[in-house]
Amino acid sequence: MRELVANHPMLQQITGSMFLARATLQREHNMLHKALLKIVRRDKVCRQFMTAPGVGPIVAITYKTAVDDPHRIKKSKGAGPLFGITPKRYQSGETDVIGGTSRIGDAIVPAMLYEAANSLLSRTTRFSALKRWGLVLPRGAA
């Protein structure tokens, strides 16, 4: 960029300011990321989450903070409705229609869980029981 705007003083000033702003944002992002990693390393629950293939520090801290108090979820099946990843259902008389997901609740958690699952299925080379289960799911054998 600097070579392209070398003969244009106004463009030099604009791009110089943009480069400075970008460098500042990058520096602040790196500081926040290091602080987050420090928090996750100290947290026993987050470290346990990260033992699952595909789950990194961002997914672990996102899930932990979204659940907040794990005692309010009696069974593991109770976590799905908390984040809106259970199917909508309409029942009336003999009618029973199962629709798309309800999307009620925290929207970032399903996105993070999707990223973790995608990472597990596509990027993780080591095979595990969790990966085997994830590969069987699309075929309808849950």
C-alpha contacts under 8 A as a table, 3 or more apart, distances in Angstrom:
res1	aa1	res2	aa2	distance
1	M	4	L	5.08
1	M	5	V	6.40
1	M	15	T	7.83
2	R	5	V	5.42
2	R	6	A	5.93
2	R	12	Q	7.25
2	R	15	T	7.82
3	E	6	A	5.16
4	L	7	N	7.83
5	V	8	H	5.26
5	V	9	P	7.57
5	V	11	L	5.81
5	V	12	Q	5.63
6	A	9	P	7.42
6	A	12	Q	6.71
8	H	11	L	5.39
8	H	12	Q	6.09
9	P	12	Q	4.95
9	P	13	Q	6.29
10	M	13	Q	5.20
10	M	14	I	6.33
11	L	14	I	5.03
11	L	15	T	5.96
12	Q	15	T	5.33
12	Q	16	G	5.80
13	Q	16	G	5.07
13	Q	17	S	6.24
14	I	17	S	5.29
14	I	18	M	6.29
15	T	18	M	4.90
15	T	19	F	6.03
16	G	19	F	5.17
16	G	20	L	6.21
17	S	20	L	5.08
17	S	21	A	6.14
18	M	21	A	5.08
18	M	22	R	6.09
19	F	22	R	5.07
19	F	23	A	6.10
20	L	23	A	5.15
20	L	24	T	6.20
21	A	24	T	5.14
21	A	25	L	6.19
22	R	25	L	5.11
22	R	26	Q	6.08
23	A	26	Q	5.07
23	A	27	R	6.14
24	T	27	R	5.14
24	T	28	E	6.23
25	L	28	E	5.18
25	L	29	H	6.00
26	Q	29	H	5.04
26	Q	30	N	6.15
27	R	30	N	5.19
27	R	31	M	6.36
28	E	31	M	5.10
28	E	32	L	6.25
29	H	32	L	5.17
29	H	33	H	6.06
30	N	33	H	5.04
30	N	34	K	6.17
31	M	34	K	5.22
31	M	35	A	6.29
32	L	35	A	5.06
32	L	36	L	6.16
33	H	36	L	5.03
33	H	37	L	6.20
34	K	37	L	5.09
34	K	38	K	6.21
35	A	38	K	5.08
35	A	39	I	6.36
36	L	39	I	5.12
36	L	40	V	6.23
37	L	40	V	5.08
37	L	41	R	6.04
37	L	57	P	6.74
38	K	41	R	5.23
38	K	42	R	6.46
39	I	42	R	5.37
39	I	43	D	6.36
40	V	43	D	5.12
40	V	46	C	5.81
40	V	47	R	6.80
40	V	57	P	6.28
40	V	60	A	7.92
40	V	61	I	6.76
41	R	44	K	7.69
41	R	46	C	7.55
41	R	47	R	6.51
43	D	46	C	5.44
43	D	47	R	6.30
44	K	47	R	5.21
44	K	48	Q	6.26
45	V	48	Q	5.05
45	V	49	F	6.27
45	V	64	K	7.62
46	C	49	F	5.00
46	C	50	M	6.24
46	C	57	P	7.20
46	C	60	A	5.17
46	C	61	I	6.14
46	C	64	K	7.04
47	R	50	M	5.11
47	R	51	T	6.72
47	R	60	A	7.78
48	Q	51	T	5.40
48	Q	52	A	7.78
49	F	52	A	5.96
49	F	55	V	6.75
49	F	60	A	5.71
50	M	53	P	7.17
50	M	54	G	7.81
50	M	55	V	5.01
50	M	56	G	5.52
50	M	57	P	6.80
50	M	60	A	6.38
51	T	55	V	7.32
52	A	55	V	5.74
53	P	120	L	5.77
53	P	124	T	7.08
54	G	116	A	4.82
54	G	117	A	6.50
54	G	118	N	7.76
54	G	119	S	5.06
54	G	120	L	4.46
54	G	124	T	6.90
55	V	59	V	5.89
55	V	60	A	6.47
55	V	116	A	5.32
55	V	120	L	7.99
56	G	59	V	5.56
56	G	60	A	6.13
56	G	116	A	7.73
57	P	60	A	5.08
57	P	61	I	6.11
58	I	61	I	5.45
58	I	62	T	6.01
59	V	62	T	5.13
59	V	63	Y	6.08
59	V	112	M	5.56
59	V	113	L	6.99
59	V	116	A	7.07
60	A	63	Y	5.37
60	A	64	K	6.13
61	I	64	K	5.07
61	I	65	T	6.01
62	T	65	T	5.41
62	T	66	A	6.09
62	T	108	I	7.92
62	T	109	V	6.58
62	T	112	M	7.53
63	Y	66	A	5.12
63	Y	67	V	6.15
63	Y	109	V	6.21
64	K	67	V	5.36
64	K	68	D	6.12
65	T	68	D	4.96
66	A	106	D	7.31
66	A	109	V	7.20
67	V	70	P	6.03
67	V	79	A	7.95
69	D	72	R	6.04
70	P	73	I	5.65
71	H	74	K	6.63
73	I	76	S	7.05
73	I	78	G	5.66
73	I	79	A	6.56
74	K	78	G	6.77
75	K	78	G	5.50
75	K	79	A	7.73
76	S	79	A	5.77
77	K	80	G	6.09
78	G	81	P	6.11
78	G	82	L	6.95
79	A	82	L	5.24
79	A	83	F	6.89
80	G	83	F	5.59
80	G	84	G	6.24
80	G	85	I	5.16
80	G	86	T	5.67
81	P	84	G	4.90
81	P	85	I	5.98
81	P	86	T	5.54
81	P	104	I	7.66
81	P	105	G	7.95
82	L	85	I	7.86
82	L	104	I	7.53
82	L	105	G	5.98
82	L	106	D	7.73
83	F	103	R	7.02
83	F	104	I	6.33
83	F	105	G	4.71
83	F	106	D	5.35
83	F	107	A	6.93
83	F	109	V	6.69
83	F	110	P	6.70
84	G	101	T	6.44
84	G	102	S	5.14
84	G	103	R	4.07
84	G	104	I	4.35
84	G	105	G	5.44
84	G	106	D	7.45
84	G	107	A	7.84
84	G	110	P	7.91
85	I	101	T	5.43
85	I	102	S	6.52
85	I	103	R	6.24
85	I	104	I	8.00
85	I	110	P	6.93
86	T	101	T	5.25
86	T	102	S	6.28
87	P	98	I	6.35
87	P	99	G	5.76
87	P	100	G	5.21
87	P	101	T	4.16
87	P	102	S	5.92
88	K	98	I	5.82
88	K	99	G	4.97
88	K	100	G	5.78
88	K	101	T	5.54
88	K	102	S	5.23
89	R	96	D	7.16
89	R	97	V	5.70
89	R	98	I	4.59
89	R	99	G	6.02
90	Y	95	T	7.53
90	Y	96	D	5.78
90	Y	97	V	5.11
90	Y	98	I	6.53
90	Y	99	G	7.95
91	Q	94	E	7.51
91	Q	95	T	5.45
91	Q	96	D	4.52
91	Q	97	V	6.45
92	S	95	T	5.11
92	S	96	D	6.70
103	R	107	A	7.14
104	I	107	A	7.78
106	D	109	V	6.06
106	D	110	P	7.78
107	A	110	P	6.06
107	A	111	A	6.90
108	I	111	A	5.15
108	I	112	M	6.20
109	V	112	M	5.05
109	V	113	L	6.08
110	P	113	L	5.01
110	P	114	Y	6.00
111	A	114	Y	5.07
111	A	115	E	6.27
112	M	115	E	5.06
112	M	116	A	6.23
113	L	116	A	5.05
113	L	117	A	6.11
114	Y	117	A	5.09
114	Y	118	N	5.99
115	E	118	N	5.04
115	E	119	S	6.02
116	A	119	S	5.07
116	A	120	L	6.11
117	A	120	L	4.99
117	A	121	L	6.14
117	A	134	G	7.88
118	N	121	L	5.21
118	N	122	S	5.85
118	N	123	R	7.65
119	S	122	S	5.35
119	S	123	R	5.02
119	S	124	T	6.39
120	L	123	R	5.99
120	L	124	T	5.12
120	L	131	K	6.48
121	L	124	T	6.41
121	L	131	K	6.20
121	L	134	G	7.07
121	L	135	L	7.18
122	S	125	T	7.93
124	T	127	F	7.57
127	F	131	K	6.26
127	F	132	R	7.30
128	S	131	K	5.16
128	S	132	R	6.26
129	A	132	R	5.03
129	A	133	W	6.17
130	L	133	W	5.12
130	L	134	G	6.19
131	K	134	G	4.97
131	K	135	L	6.17
132	R	135	L	5.18
132	R	136	V	6.31
133	W	136	V	5.21
133	W	137	L	6.32
133	W	142	A	7.62
134	G	137	L	5.32
134	G	138	P	7.71
135	L	138	P	6.63
135	L	139	R	7.95
136	V	139	R	5.58
136	V	140	G	7.09
136	V	141	A	6.06
136	V	142	A	7.07
137	L	140	G	5.38
137	L	141	A	5.63
137	L	142	A	5.33
138	P	141	A	7.59
